[in-house]
């Protein structure tokens, strides 16, 4: 989606349902809640907080991420709609102003009466989410102002998905000795590395924060690679675990892996990328299938399922979904993203018309 200078044109060009916009004058921050599709239920998705070049860039991010959530909920069998919020900063905020912003954001969520429910995302970890939860009932899985951390659940689902992909594509019966490159060591990347290390994978790690990369590499005995060298590094599985868009015109031709499978949202910069990668013989596991574990688990928590072992077991089911999708894609000779998309489109068509658009 091209970024337009004007917010109005950006909204007019979207196929989602609606956007709630608030301008927080005290901090100069734009709050966008993008609701893409509520066929399956009320909209839910994470909140991303980040500095954007313009408010319209933040809005476009919210829209694309909201669309991803529509597919994520459908793919993981949850009766929720796709939505996402972005707090579009023009510059970093100090703690006092951040607190003001998060309080205001909580009140905005409260004013929507549950039409949009949220959880953590990039720039908005569990601690910040807990700050928001003091002002609203609509932080998914929060109890008494304490917000859950979905990171380890997302990581667990990704581990299961990587295992499944290694089975289907590489014929590997376990991750022992499988070379996996994890790019990004944040709230999901870090627990992912721990799970993969425990499963015996041979790990390569990268992060723009060099100290963090060194610390994690030492902890699990991984090899470190410079963030600029990620795409030229030979591995079996490349796991994008930072911001989206890492599969683009520059990188797709460089990759030296057989499988792409990781937690980042919106990994392909353009839809054509899925075909380009497929043509290169690289199997990409659809991001919204493999990374649904965290969103799934905290939603289950909000339904009263609080037993961590039960949640982990349920999230592990993502492995089976990945295997099914990869097998179907291989049989039909299409990119896995297309196979996943077909399933989701079928489900949405069966379940809902009209969409509230
Ligand atoms: N960042 C999570 C994701 O992309 C969003 C999320 C977390 C949504 C928790 C709901 C609850 O899946």
Boltz pocket constraint, residues with backbone or C-beta under 6 A from the ligand:
constraints:
  - pocket:
      binder: B
      contacts: [[A, 44], [A, 45], [A, 46], [A, 47], [A, 72], [A, 117], [A, 118], [A, 119], [A, 120], [A, 121], [A, 122], [A, 140], [A, 150], [A, 265], [A, 291], [A, 292], [A, 294], [A, 295], [A, 298], [A, 299]]
      max_distance: 6.0
